[in-house]
Amino acid sequence: MAKNKTVVHIVWGIVLVLAGIGVFFRIPQVIPKIEQIEQFSSVIFFIRFCFYFLGVLLIGGGAKKIYDNYRPSEK
């Protein structure tokens, strides 16, 4: 049962990393659309920072989950 749990955690970590990479590829396509909205045009740098920070957090969290569960168990 513990082996299945480890596999699920590793797969979830991979999904998080891929989602983070997807955020980085999607940002250049979305930012111009957000800039067209009047209310957001003045804070576009903060919005851009938040998107990139989200991508970094996803990649970092996924990498940590993979690292923590990929190591051989120390019994």
ChimeraX attribute file (.defattr): number of C-alpha atoms within 10 A of each C-alpha:
attribute: neighborCount
match mode: 1-to-1
recipient: residues
	/A:1	5
	/A:2	7
	/A:3	8
	/A:4	9
	/A:5	11
	/A:6	16
	/A:7	14
	/A:8	13
	/A:9	18
	/A:10	21
	/A:11	15
	/A:12	15
	/A:13	24
	/A:14	18
	/A:15	15
	/A:16	22
	/A:17	24
	/A:18	16
	/A:19	17
	/A:20	24
	/A:21	15
	/A:22	14
	/A:23	20
	/A:24	17
	/A:25	12
	/A:26	12
	/A:27	14
	/A:28	11
	/A:29	10
	/A:30	12
	/A:31	16
	/A:32	12
	/A:33	9
	/A:34	15
	/A:35	15
	/A:36	10
	/A:37	11
	/A:38	9
	/A:39	10
	/A:40	13
	/A:41	14
	/A:42	11
	/A:43	11
	/A:44	16
	/A:45	12
	/A:46	11
	/A:47	16
	/A:48	16
	/A:49	11
	/A:50	12
	/A:51	18
	/A:52	16
	/A:53	15
	/A:54	16
	/A:55	23
	/A:56	17
	/A:57	15
	/A:58	22
	/A:59	23
	/A:60	16
	/A:61	17
	/A:62	24
	/A:63	16
	/A:64	15
	/A:65	20
	/A:66	21
	/A:67	12
	/A:68	15
	/A:69	16
	/A:70	13
	/A:71	8
	/A:72	7
	/A:73	7
	/A:74	4
	/A:75	3
